[in-house]
């Protein structure tokens, strides 16, 4: 049994790594071609295309690794069917349930390694892409259409332009009194990080307190004003990033009340729960695939069930993505949105697996 487990595990890992490399190369190439004009406009050359592919690789991998696991599982069973090894497995009493148990350590291990890689590599890569401002990161950054709002020491701050990693342009500071009413507004052209604080230039002040509807003009303040804060360029990048593009630790921080970034706290809570439950999703999809691929006909090649299995994987991703959209926008509670796709496919897989034992 140990040799069989080692054989099927080795086959799965080799197949999965090949698929991951192929998908990353193909999707990365298409992605770089789609954003080639932005790379050229930013002054980049041929080598920057590969730099862009390298930085995008963790993001792309995060979106596809569950799908690659499913395809790898299906390809392992296709190989067993074509080599008539599946018949031998069944002949030795290794049923579909036992086949699932043989593959479980490899599938769970691959999903855990994937989560660890995404957790370590994706957040720094996204911050580099934000600083570069290429492709979708022109929008998924601090822009006029996607401004950053934050509360800092009682002040409300709005920023609409990320000039660079350590530079923010076009900011407004809303100073409030003890009752929360705005009594003063600063218009700031530029804030440059000079640790541990930010140096402000082009500052104009508008007194709101006591205006009572009276029109007042902006008064320029001397350059050299300081924004004393605990915010750093790195923390600003985290605040501006999409919730799912952060590490688990960062998601956990922003999911707490009062610590939210560019999205409400429940969005960070959802993506945190979604990422840590991917091994469960991989295991449940393994059950579905194993039950689906029990084909032992003399001329069976597994091609039809392979197509059916890939279609099933797409259905799961679409269903899971729809629930993610609802949960991240507040339409559905976090845990029901996580549990529903897992429950539906888990029950379906369990039913199919039981049928293979009774046939």
C-alpha positions in Angstrom: 0.0 0.0 0.0 2.9 2.4 0.8 4.4 1.9 -2.7 1.0 2.6 -4.3 0.6 5.7 -2.2 4.1 6.9 -3.2 3.4 6.2 -6.8 0.1 8.0 -7.0 1.6 10.9 -4.9 4.6 11.3 -7.2 2.3 11.2 -10.2 0.1 13.9 -8.8 2.9 16.3 -7.7 4.7 16.0 -11.0 1.5 16.6 -12.9 0.5 19.5 -10.7 3.8 21.3 -10.9 3.8 21.0 -14.7 0.2 22.4 -14.9 1.1 25.3 -12.5 4.1 26.2 -14.6 2.1 26.0 -17.8 -0.8 28.0 -16.6 1.4 30.7 -15.1 3.5 31.0 -18.3 0.4 31.1 -20.5 -1.7 33.5 -18.4 1.3 35.6 -17.5 2.2 36.0 -21.2 -1.3 36.9 -22.2 -1.5 39.4 -19.3 1.8 41.0 -20.2 0.7 41.3 -23.8 -2.6 42.9 -22.8 -0.7 45.5 -20.7 2.3 45.9 -23.0 1.3 49.5 -24.0 1.3 50.5 -20.3 4.8 48.9 -19.8 6.1 50.9 -22.8 4.5 54.2 -21.7 6.1 53.8 -18.3 9.5 53.7 -20.0 10.0 50.0 -19.7 11.8 47.8 -22.1 11.7 44.2 -23.1 13.1 43.0 -19.7 10.2 44.9 -17.9 7.8 42.5 -19.6 9.4 39.6 -17.7 9.5 41.8 -14.5 5.7 42.3 -14.9 5.1 38.6 -15.4 7.2 37.8 -12.3 5.4 40.3 -10.1 2.0 39.1 -11.4 2.8 35.4 -10.9 1.7 35.2 -7.2 -1.5 37.0 -7.9 -2.4 34.7 -10.9 -1.4 31.7 -8.8 -3.7 32.7 -6.0 -6.6 32.8 -8.5 -5.9 29.5 -10.2 -4.3 27.1 -7.7 -7.5 25.3 -6.7 -8.3 24.8 -10.4 -4.8 23.4 -11.1 -5.2 21.0 -8.2 -8.5 19.7 -9.6 -7.1 19.4 -13.2 -4.0 17.5 -11.7 -6.3 15.1 -9.8 -8.3 14.4 -13.0 -5.1 13.9 -15.1 -3.8 11.4 -12.5 -7.0 9.4 -12.9 -6.9 9.7 -16.7 -3.4 8.2 -16.6 -4.6 5.3 -14.3 -7.5 4.6 -16.7 -5.4 4.7 -19.9 -2.7 2.4 -18.4 -5.4 0.1 -17.0 -4.0 0.7 -13.6 -7.4 1.7 -12.2 -8.7 -1.8 -12.9 -5.7 -3.2 -11.0 -6.4 -0.9 -8.1 -10.0 -2.0 -7.9 -8.9 -5.6 -8.3 -6.6 -5.3 -5.3 -9.6 -3.9 -3.2 -8.5 -0.3 -3.4 -11.9 1.3 -3.8 -12.7 4.9 -4.7 -12.7 5.8 -1.0 -9.3 4.3 -0.5 -8.0 6.1 -3.6 -9.2 9.4 -2.0 -7.3 8.5 1.1 -4.1 7.7 -0.9 -4.3 11.1 -2.6 -5.4 13.2 0.4 -1.9 13.9 1.9 -0.6 15.1 -1.5 -3.6 17.3 -2.3 -3.8 18.8 1.2 -0.1 19.3 1.3 -0.1 21.0 -2.1 -2.9 23.3 -1.1 -1.1 24.3 2.2 2.1 25.0 0.3 0.1 27.1 -2.2 -1.5 29.1 0.7 2.0 29.6 2.3 3.5 30.8 -1.0 0.6 33.2 -1.7 0.8 34.5 1.9 4.5 35.3 1.6 4.9 36.4 -2.0 1.6 38.1 -3.1 1.5 41.2 -0.8 5.0 42.4 -1.6 4.4 41.8 -5.3 1.2 43.8 -5.2 2.9 46.7 -3.5 5.5 46.7 -6.2 2.8 46.7 -8.9 1.0 49.5 -7.1 4.1 51.6 -7.1 4.7 50.9 -10.8 1.0 51.7 -11.6 0.7 49.2 -14.4 -2.5 47.7 -15.8 -5.3 47.2 -13.4 -3.1 48.8 -10.6 -3.7 52.2 -12.1 -7.3 51.7 -10.7 -6.5 49.3 -7.8 -4.5 52.1 -6.2 -5.2 55.6 -4.8 -6.9 57.4 -7.6 -9.7 60.1 -8.1 -12.1 57.3 -8.9 -10.9 55.1 -6.0 -9.8 57.5 -3.2 -8.3 56.4 0.0 -10.2 57.4 3.2 -8.6 56.9 6.6 -9.0 58.1 10.2 -5.8 59.2 11.9 -5.7 60.8 15.4 -9.3 62.1 15.1 -8.7 63.6 11.6 -10.4 62.3 8.5 -8.0 62.1 5.5 -8.8 61.7 1.8 -6.1 61.0 -0.8 -6.7 60.7 -4.5 -3.3 60.3 -6.1 -0.3 58.0 -5.4 2.7 59.8 -6.8 5.1 57.1 -5.8 5.7 54.6 -3.1 6.7 57.3 -0.6 4.6 60.1 -2.1 0.9 61.0 -2.0 -0.7 63.8 -3.9 -4.0 65.7 -3.7 -4.9 65.2 -0.1 -7.5 66.7 2.2 -7.3 66.8 6.0 -10.6 67.2 7.9 -9.9 68.4 11.4 -12.7 67.8 13.9 -13.6 69.2 17.3 -14.5 67.2 20.4 -18.1 66.8 19.1 -16.9 65.4 15.7 -17.8 68.5 13.7 -15.3 69.6 11.0 -13.8 73.0 12.0 -10.8 73.1 9.7 -9.8 71.6 6.3 -6.3 71.4 4.8 -5.8 71.0 1.0 -2.4 69.4 0.5 -0.7 69.2 -2.9 1.9 66.6 -1.9 3.0 64.5 1.1 6.5 63.0 1.0 7.5 60.4 3.6 10.6 61.4 5.5 10.4 58.8 8.4 9.0 58.7 10.8 6.5 61.4 9.5 5.4 63.0 6.2 6.4 66.4 5.0 3.6 68.4 3.4 4.0 70.9 0.6 1.4 73.2 -1.1 -0.8 73.3 2.0 -3.8 75.6 2.0 -6.1 76.0 5.0 -9.9 76.6 5.1 -11.5 77.6 8.3 -15.0 76.1 8.6 -15.7 76.8 12.3 -18.1 79.7 12.8 -18.6 80.3 9.0 -22.4 79.9 9.3 -22.8 79.7 5.5 -20.3 82.5 4.9 -17.9 82.0 2.0 -14.3 81.8 3.0 -11.1 81.5 1.0 -8.2 79.1 1.2 -5.2 80.6 3.1 -1.8 79.2 2.1 0.4 77.9 4.9 4.2 77.8 4.9 5.9 74.7 3.4 7.3 72.3 5.8 4.1 71.3 7.6 4.4 67.9 9.1 1.9 65.1 9.2 2.7 63.2 12.4 1.3 59.7 12.1 2.1 56.0 12.4 1.2 55.5 8.7 4.1 54.5 6.5 4.3 54.0 2.7 4.0 50.3 3.4 0.9 50.7 5.5 -0.6 53.1 3.0 -0.1 50.4 0.3 -1.8 47.8 2.5 -4.8 50.2 3.0 -5.1 50.8 -0.7 -4.8 47.1 -1.8 -7.7 44.8 -2.5 -8.5 42.6 0.5 -7.7 39.3 -1.2 -4.2 40.7 -2.2 -3.0 40.9 1.4 -1.4 38.4 3.6 -3.4 36.5 6.2 -1.9 38.6 9.1 -2.9 41.8 7.3 -6.4 40.6 6.6 -6.8 39.6 10.2 -5.8 43.1 11.4 -8.1 44.9 8.9 -11.0 42.6 9.8 -11.1 44.0 13.3 -13.5 46.8 14.1 -11.9 50.2 13.6 -9.0 48.9 11.6 -10.6 48.6 8.1 -8.7 49.6 5.0 -10.1 50.5 1.6 -13.0 48.1 2.1 -15.3 47.3 5.0 -14.0 45.0 7.7 -16.3 42.1 6.6 -14.6 42.0 3.2 -11.2 41.3 4.9 -12.9 38.8 7.2 -14.4 36.9 4.2 -11.1 36.7 2.3 -9.2 35.6 5.4 -11.7 32.8 5.9 -11.8 32.0 2.2 -8.1 31.5 2.0 -7.7 29.3 5.0 -10.5 27.0 3.9 -9.0 26.2 0.5 -7.5 22.9 1.7 -11.1 21.9 2.7 -12.3 22.9 -0.8 -9.4 20.9 -2.4 -10.3 17.8 -0.4 -14.0 18.0 -1.2 -13.2 18.4 -4.9 -10.9 15.4 -4.7 -13.9 13.3 -3.5 -15.9 14.5 -6.5 -13.1 13.8 -9.0 -12.4 10.4 -7.6 -16.1 9.4 -7.7 -16.4 10.8 -11.2 -13.3 9.1 -12.7 -14.2 5.4 -11.8 -14.2 4.3 -15.4 -13.0 0.7 -16.1 -14.3 0.0 -19.6 -12.1 -1.8 -22.0 -11.9 1.1 -24.4 -12.4 3.9 -21.8 -9.8 6.6 -22.1 -11.2 9.0 -19.5 -11.5 11.8 -22.0 -15.2 12.4 -21.5 -15.0 12.3 -17.8 -12.0 14.6 -17.9 -14.1 17.2 -19.8 -16.9 16.7 -17.3 -14.5 17.1 -14.4 -13.1 20.3 -15.7 -16.6 21.6 -16.3 -17.4 20.7 -12.7 -14.4 22.7 -11.5 -15.5 25.7 -13.5 -19.0 25.4 -12.0 -17.5 25.3 -8.5 -15.3 28.4 -9.2 -18.2 30.3 -10.7 -20.4 29.4 -7.7 -17.7 30.2 -5.2 -16.9 33.5 -7.0 -20.5 34.5 -7.0 -20.7 33.9 -3.2 -17.5 35.8 -2.8 -18.9 38.8 -4.6 -22.0 38.8 -2.4 -20.1 38.4 0.8 -17.4 41.0 0.0 -20.1 43.5 -0.8 -22.1 42.7 2.4 -25.0 40.9 0.7 -24.4 37.6 2.4 -22.8 36.8 5.8 -19.2 35.6 5.7 -19.5 32.0 6.9 -22.7 31.0 5.0 -21.0 32.3 1.8 -17.9 30.2 2.6 -19.9 27.1 3.6 -22.5 26.9 0.9 -20.3 26.0 -2.1 -18.3 23.6 0.1 -21.6 22.0 1.4 -23.2 21.6 -2.0 -20.1 20.0 -3.6 -19.2 18.0 -0.5 -22.6 16.4 -0.3 -22.6 15.8 -4.0 -19.2 14.2 -3.9 -20.1 12.0 -0.8 -23.2 10.8 -2.6 -21.3 9.9 -5.8 -18.6 8.2 -3.7 -21.2 6.1 -1.9 -22.6 5.0 -5.2 -19.3 3.7 -6.4 -19.1 1.5 -3.3 -22.6 0.0 -3.9 -22.3 -0.6 -7.7 
